[in-house]
């Protein structure tokens, strides 16, 4: 009897030890291993060049459809203005610029760590349909009575227009200069000017409201479009995901359909 009473407690202690070891082995991986993927949620604001309005609006809808529960809001405008706003603390999560110089302004100020070129764009002459017979080349901008517009010189489309006119050896002056490329194109569609130097993508988006006059390669100029995630973003996971979506095959397909070229 004394031997049996001593054996029972020892047996119970051994079983408890085995049970404790088994439970710690099974629980450790569960508590230390993170989920394989975290669903995206929340919202971001994308600051993007005005020339990206159509293509990015479409990309935003596609991205939201692929990630239910997310919202992508856009602020379109001149890249120079957007860069300044970000540097002043505007709540942006992603910046897509129409020129590397404006992206570099944000990077130099510490607002973005790095960027990637995702598209390029070239200039084209947008002509009012009623003037299509008299304005068939850049040289026709020098004709008496012809009114034309460009973007302001600090805006990417304005810088491109300046290069185009220099390449064509034209010293003509625009009658007005727009704050961004969409404003400049509107001068043609509303009858304020006869023609405007914009991008091929804007001419394509305008459809029959303008007539596009291609510019010879020797006289033309282009610009690269970089995109980057703003370091102060409140939703970095979502911002990075949208950045990568623009760079993906789906993003490049939408951009190509809008008339953008590869960088």
N, C-alpha and C positions, 0 to 999 in steps of 0.2 A: 504493500500500500504506500509506504513512503516513497519508493522508487517511482510508482505510477504518478503520484501527485507532483513530483518534480519534473517528470518528462512532459506533462501536458503544458505547463507554462513555457517550457523551452520550445515546444512545437509551435505554440501560438506566436511567440516572439519571432521565430524564424519566418513564419507566414507573413507577419506584418512587415518584416524587412523586405521580403520579396515583393510584396504589394506596393510598398513605397517606392522601390527602385523602378518598378514597372510604370507607375504613374508619372514619375518625373521624366522618364525617357520619351513617353508619348506626348507630353505636353510641351517640351522644350521647343521642338521644331515649329509647332503651331504658333507659339508666342513670338518667336524670333524671325519667322519668315514672312515678309510683307506680301500683300496680294500681288498677283502677276500683272494686273493692270487696273488702274483706277479710272472709272468713268469720268469724262470731262463734264463740268457743270459751270453755271454762272455766266457772266457776260464780260466782254472786252470792247474797247473802242479802238478802232483802227484809223489812224490818220493817213490819208492817201492822196496822191496827186490827182488833180481834177480830171486828167486824161484817163484815169483808171475807173471813173465813175461806173460805166456800164459793166465792164468785166468784173470788177470787185463786188459790185452789187450782186451779180450772178454767183460769184464764188462764195459770198457770204451766205446766200440761201442754200447752196449745195452743202456747205460746211455744217450749217444748222440742221439740215435734214439728216446728215450722216451722224450727228451728235445731238440727239434729242436732249432738251434741257439747257442748251446753250443759246446765247444771243450775241450776235456780232453787229455792233453799231459803227457806222462810218462817219468820218468828218472829212469831206473832200475840199480841196483848195489848192492854192499855189504852194509848191513844195517849200519855197523860201519862207512863206508865212507860217506853214505848219512846223517847220524846223524851229523857228523863233518861238512859237507857242510851247513846244515841248521843252525847250531850254528855259522857259519861264515857269515851268511847272504844270502845264496843262495835263489833265489826266488821260494820257494816251497809253495804250498797251503795245501797239505795233505801229511802225512808221514805214510807209512805202513811198519813196521819193522818186521824182522824175529826173533826178540828176544826182550823181555822186557827191557833188560839192555841198549840197544841202544835207545829205546824210552825214557827211564828214563834220559838218557844224555841230550836229548832235553828238556824234562820237567824241569829238574833241572836248565837248562840254561835260562828258561823262554820262550822258543820258542813255547811250546804247553802247554795248561792248563791241559788237561786231555786226556786219551786214553781209548780205549775199545778193549779187546781181541776178534778177529773175527775168528781165525782158529788156528790149531796146525798141526805140521808135525813131522814125525819120520824118522830115518835114514834107508837107504837101500844100499846094495852093488850093484853097477853097474859094470858089467863084460863085457869085449869085447866078442862077440859071439865066436871067435876062441879059447877063454880060458875058455869057460863055462864048459868044462869037467874036468878041473883041479882046478878051483876055485869055490867051491860049498858051502863054509862057511867062516866065518871070520878067522878061524884058518889057512886056506890055504894062507892067506896073509904072513904067516911066512915061506912059502916054499922058497927054494933057487931059485933065478932068477925071482921071482914074483915082478913086479913093480906096485905100487899102489899110488894113490894120495888122498889128502884131501884138504879142504879149509884151508886158513891161520888161525891160532888159534884165532885171534881177530875177525874173521868173524863168525856169528852164526853157519853156517854149520861146521866150523872148531872146534868150541867149542863143538858141538854135537859129532863130530867124536872123539875128545879127550875122551869124556865120554864113548863112545862105546868101544873104545880100552881098556880103563881102566876096564870097566865092564867085558870084555872078557879076561882080564889078558894077553893082548898082548903088548909086548914092541917093536914091529916093527916100523920102521920109513918110512914115505912116501918118494918117490923119488922127488916129487914136490908138491907144495901147491898153489892152485888157489886163485885169488883175490876174487872170488865169486863162487857160486855153479855151475853156467852155464859154467864158465871157467874150473872148475874142471871136470865137466862131459865131456867137449870137449876133455880133455886129453885122455879119453877112446875112444871116437868116431874117433879121428884122429890117433890113434895107438901109442901115446906117452907112455901110461901105459896100464896095463892089467885090472886094476880095480880101482874104486874110491868110497869113502864113500860120498854119497850124500843123497838126500831126496827121499822118495817114490814117490813124485809128479814128480821129475825130471826123474826118471826111467820110469814112466808112459808116460811122454811127449816125451821121446826119442824113444819110440816104439821099432821096431826090431833092431835098431842100437846098443842096449845093451841088456844084459840079467840081469834081476833083481834077486838078491839073498836075500831073506828076512832074517832079523836078529831076533833071538829069543828074546822075550820080556825081559827076565832076563838080556840080554846083551845090549839091545837097549836103545836109549835116544831120547827125543823129545824136541821141542821148541814151545813156544806160539807166535802168531802173533798179536801185537796190532796196532791199527790205530788211528790217531788223526789229528785234524785240526790245521794248523800252525797259530798262533795268528796274525802274520803280513800279512796274506793273503790279497790280493787286491780284492778278490771276495769271501767274507766269506759265502754268501748265497749259492753259487755254491759249494764251498768246503764242507760245512756242508751237502748239499744234496748228494754229492758223498759219503761222509763218511757214511751217513745213508743208501745209496743204497748198499754199501758193506755189511752192517750189516743186510740188509733186507732178506726176503726169496729168492728173485731173486739172490742176491749176494751169499748167502750160497749154493744155488743150483749149481751155476757155480763152486764154490770152491770145493764142494763135488765131482763133476764130474771130477775135476782135481786131486783128490786123497787126498785133505786136510780133516782133521778131525775137528770136532767141538772143540772149546777151552775148 
